[in-house]
Amino acid sequence: MNLENAVSHRIFKLAAESAEELGQPVYVVGGFVRDFLLERDHKKDIDFVTVGSGIDFAKAFHAKLRGASKISVFKRFGTAMFRWEGMDLEFVGARKESYSPDSRKPSVENGTIEDDQKRRDFTINALAISLNHKNYGDLVDPFDGLGDLEKRIIRTPLEPDVTYSDDPLRMMRAVRFAAQLNFEIEEKSFQSIQNNAQRIEIVSNERVMEEFQKILMTEKPSIGLKLLDETGLMGIILPELTALKGIEEIEGQTHKDNFYHTLEVVDNIAPHTSDVWLRWAALLHDIGKAPTKKYDDKSGWTFHSHEFVGSKMAFKLFKRLKLPLGAPLKYVQKIIKLSSRPIALIDENVTDAALRRLLFEAGEDFDDLITLCKADITTKNEKKQQRFKKNFGLVEQKIKEVEERDKVRNFQPPVSGEEIMQSFGLKPCKEVGIIKSAIKEAILEGEIENNHDSALKYMFELGKKLYLTPKLKEK
């Protein structure tokens, strides 16, 4: 099969020139070829394999291009890369690899193009196109990757036990490609992942999370998340999530399967956000239900304080998985902790104070919180679903009215701690905190307006109750 139309861009012609000058055969391989054949976006990343030194080839090729970024060379791995006209170009010499059982870092030696294709993770990623004069544009496909593209399956070039045991991260990649491309994992390969799942533990959490987050960011995340569960990988990576599986029954009363409910929530939220941390919040919003689940004769099944417990669990989970412990963690914890609060505000008799308090606590993340709450509606009863959505719409309208009137989203008390200290001649002390906190509460409860004059007047009234002497003239 000739794919000369795939490599008609002048970048490939220049690569062919460089190869001929060096006397090193060169091929474009991997994702570019796969995505061209699938008619997906394929021009962002291009991988070149040369039979010889990848670094020498990259340098010779780089010299032919105007406006290319500085070349990055990785001597230890025999690779090089640079950017040109919005494309990431990577170069490697064809190689053989062998692995030791306790590491995914291979020992490497020079090899042929077929040796290099054998070391690829999947047949659909081992496809190559020749850029050599004698067979320019020919597809090089020793493992029938083209057939697997047509069958829409993920299969390994070698025996799957060899491929996955050598580099267990490939198990995550199999799931990721199945989820991204809507392919199936070939049966032998699927069984091999189940058999080798425990070996994922030798892979760094950073690399595992890199693949996991790509799965989480797919159009329908439940496809990949279910595969992670069915292969046994999810229980190793995120046991807090698989702990939600199952339905218990006592005295005829059951609860929903919170694992599959969670997958529905993540699918529901996916069309409405490309923010990976909001998707994480959706994924983890119910993890506190496993440790808080209880049954009693009066209430049936309960999950009291599961939001608070879940937000605490998120810290340990992020720390273990080497996810960022700064702003992303705080955001996810906040969304989890507040995830049930809007439901209580559906009541027609809800007070403005309750609305102000939620708006204050959610701050700039209020809209994301409502997005999650809407995604959390997974009932299959159409009337119930419409009623819940209508109710959340009413809450949003109420919140909008309160915010326009009281301006409490992200508000800071109009009187600062410094002004309190100056007004009463104080140094930092507990009284300053008491006054500042009381002003905030009074505004949230609607006792005073959210402006400086009202707050200052209230401050002096509090000062009198605390036997403080004003140092500035009372306004």
N, C-alpha and C positions, 0 to 999 in steps of 0.2 A: 504494500500500500504506500503510495507516495503522497506526502503532505506538504508539497512545496509551497502551497498557498499559506500554510501556517507560519512558514519561515521566510516570507517574502520581504519583510521589513529590512531596511538596510543594515540594521544592527547585526543581523545574522550573516549577511554578506561580508561584513567587516570581520566577524568572528571567523568565517571560513577562510578569509585572506590570511588572518593571523595564524590559523592552524596550518595552512599550507606553507607559510614562510618558516614556521618552526618545525615542520615535519611531524606534527602531533595531531592525530585524529581528534575531532571534537564533536560533541553531541549536545543537544538541548534535551533535558530530561526532567521527569517528575511532573509537578503541578501544572506547569505551563502547557505541557502536552495533554495531560488529563483534561484540564479545563477547556482547552481549545476543542477537543473532541466532544465535550459535554455542552459546548456553546455557552460557557460561563465566562465571566471576566477573567482574562488570562494574561494580561500585559503588565501587571504590577511587579511580579517576581519571576525572574528567569534564572534557572540553574544550568550551568554549563559543566559538562564532564569531559575532560581530555585525557587521552592515554599518554601520560607523561606528567610533567610538573604543572599543577593547576596554578601555582603562583607565577611561574614563568609565563604561562599563557595569559594570565590576567594582566600582567605588566605590559606585554606586547600589545594586547588588545586595547588597554587603557590609553596607550600612546596614540592610537588612531582616532580617539574620540575627543571632540572639543566640548568643554563645559562639563566634563565628568567630575564628580566629587573626588576628594583625595582617596587613594586606594588604601584599604585596610588589609593587612597581611597577618595571617595566623599560622606561623611556621610550624607550631606543634601539631596542628591538624592538617597542614598542607593545603589550606584554603585561603581565598582572598575574596574581597567584595568591594563594590563601589556603586554609587547611584549615577544614573544618567537619564535625563529627560523624564524624571518621575518614576523610573524603573529601578528596582533593586536587582543588581546583577551579582551572582555568586559563582565562584569557580572552584573546582576541586579536581584533583587527579584521580583517575579510575583506580579503585583499590579493593583489596580483599580485607575482610575483618574476621577476627576470632575473639571470643569472650571467655572470661573466667566466671565461675558460678556466682561469685559474691559481688560482681560489679557490672554496670552497664557501659563501662568505658572499654572499648575494644583495643586489641593490638592490631596494627594496620601494616599492610605491605602493598606495594604496587600491584596492579592487576589489569585485566582487560575490561572492555565495556560490559561484557556479560558478567564478569566477577562483580562489577559495581552494581549491576542491576539485581544480582542475587542478594546483595546486602540491603536492598531497599525494603521498606516495611510491607508494601502491598503491591500486587501486580499492576493495579491502576496507577501507581506512583513509580513504577519501573519502566514505563513507556519512554522511549527515546526517539528523537529524530536526528538523522545524520546531517551534519553540515559540511561533509567532505565532498570534494569535487566529483569523485566517481559515482556517488549515490546520493547526491544532495536532495534532501526532503524525504528520503525513505524512512518508514517507520521501523524501528528496531524493537521487536516485541517477542522475546523468547519465552515468555510465560503466559501468553494469551491474555494480556491485560485488556486488549480491545474487546475480547469476548466477555470479560467480566464487566466492562463498562456497559455493554449491551444487556447483559443479564442483571445489571445493577447489584453486584455483590462485592463484598470486601473479602479478598483472599490473599494469602501470603505466597511469595515466590517459592520459598522453601517449606519444609514441614512446619506447620504452625507452632509446634512445641519448641522447635529450634528458634524460630523468629521471636516468639514471646518470652522465652526463657533468657535468650541472649540480651534483649532489651525490653524489659517489662513495660516501659512507657508506651510501647507500640500497642498495648492492650487499650490504653486510654485513647490513642489515636484511632484505633479501629472503631471504637464507639463514636468518637467525634466525627469521623468521615461518614459513618452510617447516618448520624443525625443531620449533618450538614447537607449531604447529597440525597438523603432519603433512600439509602441503599440498605441491603440486608447483609449481615455478617454470615459468611459461608459456614455451614454446619460444623465441619471439622475445626474451623478456626474458632467458632463460638465455644465449642467444648474445650478447646485448648486454653482459651482465656479463663474459663471456669476452673480448669485444672491448675493453672499457673497464677491465679489471682493473687495469692499471698505474696508472690515475688514483687508486687508493686511496692512493697515496703522498702526495697533497696533503692528506690527512686526518690530523689529529694522532693519534699513537699512543694517547693516552689515550681518544679517542672510538672508535677501532678496537677497543681492548681491552674497552671497555664492552660493545660488541656481541658480541665474541668470547666473553667470559665468560658472557654470557646463553646463547649456543649451548652452551658447555661445561656449563652447569647444567641443560640440558634433560633430559627423562626418558631419551632415548636419544641421547647426544651424537654418535654416529657418523653420524647422518643429516645433521646440519649440517656436521660435519667433512669428510665425503665431498663434500658440495656445495662447500665451500670449496676442496677439492682439484680437483674437476672444473671449476670455473670459473676456476682459475688464481690465486685469491686466496691460498690457503694457501702457495704457493711464494714469494709476495712477503712475507707476514706472518711465516711460520714456516718458512724454508728448512731449518732444522735437522731439522724433522719430515719434510718431503718427501724429504730426503736418505736416509731409511730405506727408500724405495720400491725395489721390484725384488728379483728372485731371481737370483743368479749360480750358475753351475755350472762346476766344474773337476774333471776326471777322474771324472765321474759323481756328485760330491758337491755338494749344494745346501744353502742355508740358508733359513729362512722369510722371508717378506716382513715386515720389522719394522714397516713403516708400518701395514699392515692388522692386524697383531698388536696394535699399540698402540691402534688404534680399538676392538678387541675388549676390551682391558683396561679402557679408559675406560667402555665400556658395562657391563662386569661390575661395576665399582666403583660406578657411579651409584646402584643401588638401596640401597647401604649407607652412603652419605654425602651430606650436603648441604654439606660443607665444600669451597669452591671451590679451596682450596690443596691438599687431598688429591687432588682431580681433576686439578689442574695436575701434581702429582707423578706421577700415573698417566700423564698425557699425555707427560711428558718423561723417564720412567724409563729409556728405552732410547736417548735421543738420542746417547749416547756410542758407540753401536755403529757408526755410519757412519764416524767417523774412526779407530776401532780395528780395523776388520774386516781380517783377514788369512787367508791360506790357506797351509798347509804340508802336505807329504806325510804326516807322522806324525799330526798332530792334526786335519787338515781345516780347516774354518772356525772361527776363534776371534775373540773380542771381548775380549781381556784388558784388565782395568782399565776397562771401559766405564762402570762405575758412578762411579768417581772422575772420569773425564774428563767424564761427563755432568753431575756436580754442579758442576764448574768452568764448563761451558758455560752452565749455568742463570744464572750471574751476568751474563754478557754479554747473554744473551737478555732477562732482566728489565730490565737497564739500557736496552737498545735500545727495548724496548716500553713503557718508563715504568711498569713494574710496581713495587710497593713493594720497596725494597732492605733493609728491616729484618727483622722477625720472619717475615713470609711467605716471603721468599727463603731465610732460614736453615732454615726448616722444610722447604721443598721440596728444598733441597740435601741435608739430612740423610736424608730418605726415599729420594732417588735413590741416595745413597752407600751406604745400608744395604740396598738393595732385593734383593740376591742373598744376603745373609748368612744369613737364616733357612733357606734351602734346604740349606746345608751342615750345619745342626743336625739334619737329619732322621735322620742316621746314629744307629743304636742305641748306638754306643760314644762318642757325644759327651760331653765332660767338663762337669761343673758349672761349671768356670772359663769355658768358652766361652759357656755360657748366661748366666753373670753378666756377662761382658764385653758381650755384645749388649744385655742388659737395661740396663746402665749407660749404654751409648752411645745407645741409643734413648730412654731415659728415659720421660717421659710420652707420647711418641709411639709407643711400642712397639705398642699395639693398632692404630694406624693403619698401621704398617708391615706387620703381619700381614694386615690387610684388603687392602692392595695385593698382597701375595704370593699371597693366595687368588685375587684378581682376575686375576693374571698367569697363571693356569692356563687356557690356551685350547685345549688338545688336544681334538680331536673324538672321541678314543677314550674311551668311557665308563668302562672299567675303569681306565685310566690316571688319568683325572680323579678318580675316587673314591679311588684309592690316594694321589694327591697331597694331596687334601683331608684324608684320614685322617691322613697323616703330619704335616701342619701342625697338626692337632688334637692330636697327641702332643707336638709342640714346645710348643704353648701350655700343655699340662698340665705338662710339665717345667719350663717357665719359671715357672708359677704356684707350683710346689713350691719352686723355688729362691728366689723372691721372698719367699714366706712365711717361709722359714727365714733368709735372709741380708739381706733388706731393702736391696737395692742399687739399686732404681729411683730415680733422681734423688738418690742419696746423695752427701753431701759427706764427705770423710775426717773421722773423729771428732776428730782433732787438727788445730786450725787453724794457719795460718802464724804468727799472733801468739803462740800458746802455745808453738810451737817456739822462736821468738826469745826469749821470756821464760825458757824452760827452760834455754837455753844462753847467755843473755846476748848474743844476736846482734842485729845490725842486718840489714835486708834484704840477702840475699846468695844465691848459687847453692846453698849447702848447705841453706837452708830449702826451696827448691824440690825438691832431691834427696830430702830426708826425706819431704816431703809426698807426692811422687809415688810413692816406694817404699811408703809406707803404703797408698796407694790400690791399687797393684798387688798387694800382699800380700793385701789383702781380696778382690780380684777373683779371685786365684788360689787362694783358700781356705786360705792359709797361716796367717792369723789371723782371729779373729772380728770382725765389724763392730760393735765397741763401744769406748767410750772407754778402758777399762782395758787391753784387749788392745793397742790402738793406741799408748797411752802407753808401755807396757812395750817394745813394738817400737821406738818412737822412741828410747828411751834406748840400746837395743842398737845401733841405727844410729849414734847419736851417738858411741859408743865407737869404732866402726869408722872414723869420720871425725875422731877425735881431738878431739872437742868436750867441754868440761867442763860438767857439769850445774851450774846455779845454784839449782835447787830440789831438795828431797829427792825421790829416786827413789821412785815408788810401786810 
